[in-house]
């Protein structure tokens, strides 16, 4: 009888460990091979105007934040108030990256929940996202003046992470 409880106990312990790891918001412990390297080149249309195109080179010389989101992403809705607040800052360039979505769905989502971004690019098929190493949404990248990825947040960006990690990094990169 006791021997049959051992596998059950191991299964429960492993399940709890996995559940705790997945439930932790703002986990940016997943290392990115892009940190310290140039942001991959991509050319995507603006979400609100398919004739306008954006490339990371457009922001060379500026510090900026790229937030990967989608209308179908439940976690993106949870973190969106954080970006609405960040979007009010005049000293921050916030770019949205609408990932594997329908253009109309993305536009309606921003209309309903508010648009914190200076611009939002549209990656319908996910090809540019694959170059960025996106493993899920939301993800947030900090890019320096030279166009290098300086940090990648994987998961929900919480107010605590903004205060303790994001804003100090941005201040350092902006030289203030």
C-alpha positions as CSV (number, residue, x, y, z in Angstrom):
1,X,0.0,0.0,0.0
2,X,2.8,2.5,0.9
3,X,4.7,1.7,-2.3
4,X,1.6,2.7,-4.4
5,X,1.5,6.1,-2.7
6,X,5.0,7.1,-3.7
7,X,4.2,7.7,-7.4
8,X,1.1,9.6,-6.4
9,X,3.1,11.8,-4.0
10,X,5.7,12.4,-6.7
11,X,3.1,13.3,-9.2
12,X,1.4,15.8,-6.7
13,X,4.7,17.4,-5.9
14,X,5.6,17.8,-9.5
15,X,2.2,19.2,-10.3
16,X,2.3,21.8,-7.5
17,X,5.8,22.9,-8.6
18,X,4.7,23.3,-12.2
19,X,1.5,25.1,-11.2
20,X,3.4,27.6,-9.0
21,X,5.8,28.3,-11.8
22,X,3.1,28.9,-14.3
23,X,1.0,31.0,-12.0
24,X,3.7,33.5,-11.2
25,X,3.0,36.7,-13.1
26,X,5.7,38.8,-14.6
27,X,8.1,35.9,-14.8
28,X,11.0,37.1,-16.9
29,X,13.3,34.2,-16.0
30,X,13.2,32.7,-19.5
31,X,16.6,33.7,-20.9
32,X,16.6,35.3,-24.4
33,X,19.5,34.8,-26.8
34,X,18.6,38.2,-28.2
35,X,19.7,40.1,-25.1
36,X,22.8,42.1,-26.0
37,X,22.3,41.6,-29.7
38,X,20.6,43.8,-32.3
39,X,16.8,43.5,-32.5
40,X,16.1,41.4,-35.5
41,X,15.2,43.4,-38.6
42,X,11.6,43.2,-39.6
43,X,9.3,45.2,-41.8
44,X,5.6,45.2,-40.7
45,X,2.6,47.4,-41.5
46,X,1.0,49.5,-38.9
47,X,-2.1,47.9,-37.4
48,X,-4.2,50.9,-38.2
49,X,-2.8,51.5,-41.6
50,X,-1.6,48.7,-43.8
51,X,0.1,51.1,-46.2
52,X,2.4,52.5,-43.4
53,X,5.5,50.4,-42.6
54,X,7.7,50.2,-39.5
55,X,11.1,48.7,-39.1
56,X,13.3,48.8,-35.9
57,X,15.7,51.0,-37.8
58,X,13.1,53.8,-37.7
59,X,13.8,54.1,-33.9
60,X,17.6,53.9,-34.1
61,X,19.1,56.4,-31.7
62,X,16.2,56.1,-29.3
63,X,15.4,53.9,-26.4
64,X,12.1,52.1,-26.8
65,X,9.8,49.4,-25.5
66,X,8.2,46.7,-27.7
67,X,5.2,45.0,-26.1
68,X,3.9,41.8,-27.8
69,X,0.2,41.3,-27.4
70,X,-2.9,39.8,-29.1
71,X,-6.6,40.3,-28.7
72,X,-7.1,36.6,-27.9
73,X,-4.5,36.8,-25.1
74,X,-6.1,36.7,-21.6
75,X,-2.8,37.7,-19.9
76,X,-2.5,40.7,-22.2
77,X,-5.8,42.0,-20.8
78,X,-4.4,41.6,-17.3
79,X,-1.2,43.6,-18.0
80,X,-2.9,46.2,-20.3
81,X,-3.6,48.7,-17.4
82,X,0.1,48.8,-16.8
83,X,0.7,49.8,-20.4
84,X,-2.1,52.4,-20.3
85,X,-0.2,54.1,-17.5
86,X,3.2,53.7,-19.2
87,X,1.7,55.1,-22.4
88,X,1.0,58.4,-20.7
89,X,4.8,59.0,-20.1
90,X,6.3,61.5,-22.5
91,X,9.8,60.1,-22.0
92,X,8.9,56.6,-23.2
93,X,8.4,55.3,-26.7
94,X,6.0,52.4,-26.5
95,X,5.5,50.3,-29.6
96,X,2.8,47.6,-29.7
97,X,3.4,44.3,-31.6
98,X,0.0,42.7,-32.5
99,X,1.0,39.0,-32.8
100,X,-0.8,36.3,-34.8
101,X,-4.1,38.1,-34.7
102,X,-6.7,39.4,-37.1
103,X,-6.3,43.1,-38.0
104,X,-9.9,43.9,-37.1
105,X,-9.7,42.0,-33.8
106,X,-6.6,44.0,-32.8
107,X,-8.1,47.3,-33.7
108,X,-11.4,46.5,-31.9
109,X,-9.4,45.4,-28.8
110,X,-7.5,48.7,-28.7
111,X,-10.7,50.7,-29.2
112,X,-12.4,48.8,-26.3
113,X,-9.5,48.7,-23.8
114,X,-7.5,51.9,-24.8
115,X,-4.4,52.4,-26.9
116,X,-1.2,53.2,-25.0
117,X,1.1,52.8,-28.0
118,X,2.7,55.4,-30.2
119,X,2.2,52.9,-32.9
120,X,1.3,49.3,-33.2
121,X,2.7,46.9,-35.8
122,X,0.8,43.9,-37.2
123,X,2.4,40.5,-37.4
124,X,-0.5,38.4,-38.7
125,X,1.4,35.2,-39.6
126,X,3.9,35.4,-36.7
127,X,7.1,35.3,-38.9
128,X,8.6,38.4,-37.4
129,X,7.6,37.1,-34.0
130,X,9.6,33.9,-34.7
131,X,12.7,36.0,-35.4
132,X,12.2,37.8,-32.1
133,X,12.0,34.4,-30.4
134,X,8.5,34.9,-29.1
135,X,7.4,31.9,-27.2
136,X,4.0,33.3,-26.0
137,X,2.3,36.5,-25.3
138,X,2.6,38.8,-23.6
139,X,6.3,39.5,-23.9
140,X,8.1,42.9,-23.6
141,X,11.5,43.9,-25.0
142,X,13.6,46.9,-24.0
143,X,15.7,48.2,-26.9
144,X,18.6,50.7,-26.5
145,X,19.8,53.6,-28.7
146,X,22.0,51.3,-30.8
147,X,19.1,49.0,-31.5
148,X,20.2,46.2,-29.2
149,X,17.8,44.2,-27.0
150,X,18.7,45.0,-23.4
151,X,16.0,43.0,-21.6
152,X,13.1,40.7,-22.3
153,X,10.2,40.3,-19.9
154,X,8.3,37.1,-20.5
155,X,4.8,37.1,-19.1
156,X,2.7,39.7,-17.5
157,X,4.5,43.0,-16.7
158,X,3.3,43.9,-13.2
159,X,3.5,47.4,-11.6
160,X,6.2,46.0,-9.3
161,X,8.3,44.9,-12.3
162,X,7.8,48.4,-13.9
163,X,9.0,50.1,-10.7
164,X,11.9,47.8,-9.8
165,X,13.2,46.7,-13.2
166,X,11.8,48.5,-16.2
167,X,11.9,52.1,-15.2
168,X,15.4,51.9,-13.6
169,X,16.7,50.2,-16.8
170,X,15.0,52.9,-19.0
171,X,16.5,55.6,-16.9
172,X,20.0,54.1,-17.2
173,X,19.7,53.6,-21.0
174,X,18.4,57.2,-21.5
175,X,21.3,58.5,-19.5
176,X,19.1,60.4,-17.1
